[in-house]
Amino acid sequence: MPMVTVLDEFTPRFDFDLREHMAIEADPATVFATVAAPDPSLLAVTRHPLRPRPSVPGFDEVLAGAPWTVLGQRAGHEIVFGAGGRFWTPFMDWQRLDTDTFGAFDGPRRASLAIGFALLPYGEHRTLLTFEARTTCSDEVAFHWAEWYWHTVRPTARIVIRGLLQRVQLRINSVPSC
C-alpha cells in the first residue's frame, strides 16, 4: 500500500505541480533541520528576480512573498508549507492560511499553493531532497490564469527551485561541524 505523504494530506487534489530533486551531502536529520528552520533567507529572492516576462512575477518572488504557514510534518522526513491568494500577477494578493483553513480555501479567483520538502536517505552520508509545489485553483477563472502562469514560469521556476536546493547544500556546508 502506498504511503500517503503530508503533501498528499493537504493537497489530495491539485491542478498544477512542479518538483525537483537533489542529492545533498549530509544526513537526513541535518537536511531536515535546514529546510524546517523558519529562516526566510532560504526562500529569498536573488538580487534580480528571475521573471520569465517583465509583467510576470518570478517563482522566486512567489516563494519569497507568500505568508507561509507550516501545514504539517513528519519529523525528519517531510515538511509542508502553505499559502493562498492570487500570485500570477505583479500585484500579488495573499491570504494567511492555517492548517484548518488551507484545505477549504476557495476565495474567488484565487488558489492555494503548498510546497513540500521530502527527504530520503541516499547512501551512507547523503540525502535525496525533493521540493514539490502544488497549486489548487478555487474556480475556473483562477484555473485559466494559473494555467497561463505555470506554462509561462515553469522553465524559470525549475531554475529557482534548483537554486533553492543548492542553497540548502551551501547552508549545510557553512555550518561548522561539532
N, C-alpha and C positions, 0 to 999 in steps of 0.2 A: 504494500500500500504506500503510495507516495506521501511524503511528508508535506504538510501544509506549513508554509512559511509565514512569518509575521506579515510580510508584504501581501501575501495571499489573503490573510485575515482582514486586512484593511482595504484591499482593492481586489476583491474576488472577480469583479467585472471592471474592465478598463478599456478605453478607446485607443490609446497610444502608449507605446512603451519603447524604451531605449536602454540597452545595457552594455557594459564594458567590463572586462576582466583584466587583472594584472597579478602576476606572481610577485609578492612582496617579500623581501629578505628579512623576515622576522617571524617570531612565533605568533599564533593567533591571539593570545592574550595581549601582547604588545600592540598588535594591529587594532584590536577591538578598542583598547584604551585610547588610541589615537583618533579613531573615527567617532567614538561615542562621546568624546570630550566636547563640551559646549564652547568650542573655540571658533568664532565666525571667520577667522582668517583662512580656515581650510576651504571655505566656500567663497572667499573674497574674489572680487573682480580684478583681473590683471590691470596693468596700467592703462591699456587700451582695450575696451570691451571688444569681444570677438563677435561683431554683428555681421550676419550674412548680407544684410542690406542696411543702409543708413536709418531707415524708418522701422526696422525690426529689432526688438531687444534681443541681445545675445543670450544664450542659455546661461552664460556666466553671470549676467545681470539678474536673471531669474533666480539662480541659486543664491546669489548674494543678497537679493532684495526681499525674498519671501520671509514671512514671520514663522519660521519653522517651529513645530512642536514635536516632541518625541511622542510618537503614537504607541510604540511598543518595542520590546526587545526580548531576545533570548540571550541572556548574558554570555558573552564570549563568542557568539555565533552570528547574531544578526541584530541590527537596529534599524528602525524605520522612522522617518520624519515626515510630517505632512503640513500642507498649507492649502489654501483655496483662494480663488479670485479670478481675475482676468489678467493674464500675463503675456498675451500675444501682441499687445500694442505698446508704444513707448510710454503710455500713461497707465502703468500697471495699477490695478486696484485689488489689494489683498485683504482678506478677512482672516483673522486669527481663529483657527480651529483647534479643538482639543480632541481627545480620544472619543468623547461622546458625540461630538458634532461632525466629525470628519466623514463618517460613512453616510450620514443623512444630508450632507451639504448639497443644496440644489438651488443656489442663488441664480437668478435669471442671467443667461449669457455668461456663465462662469464655469469654472472647472476646478476639481481638486487635483492636487499634484502630490504624489507620495514618492519619496526617494528612500531607497534602502541600501544598506551595506551588508553583504553576507560574506562570511569567512569560512574557509575550509582549510584544514592542514594540507600542506603540499610539500611532501618530503619531510626531512628531519627539521629543518630550520626555516621553512618558508610557509607562506600563507597565500592561498588563492583568494584575492579580494574581488568581489563583484559589486559594482554600482549599478542599480537599476532605478529608472524613473518611470512612473506610470501616471497617466492622465485620464481622468474620468470626467466627461462633459455632462453638464446639467440639462442641456436641451439641444435641439437641432442647430440653432444659430451658433451656440458655443462650439458644437462639434465641427461645423464648417470652418470657423475661424481657427480653432485648434489644429484641424487637419492642415490648413494652409500654413500655419506657423510651423508645425513639426516637419512638413515637407521642406519648408524653406530653411529651417535651422538645423536639421538633422546632421549634415556634414560638419558644421562648426561645433555643434553640441558634442559630437564624438571627440573632437579635439579638446574641448573644455573638460570633458569627463576624464580623458586620458591625463590631462594636466593635473586634475584634482587627485587622481590615483598616484601620480608621480610625487605630488606634494606630500601625500601620506608617507611614501618611502623616504623622502627628504626629511620630513619631520622626525621620523623614527631614527634616521641616521644622525640627526643633530642632537638627540638625547644621549647624554653620557651614560655609559654602562656602569652598573654598580659592582 
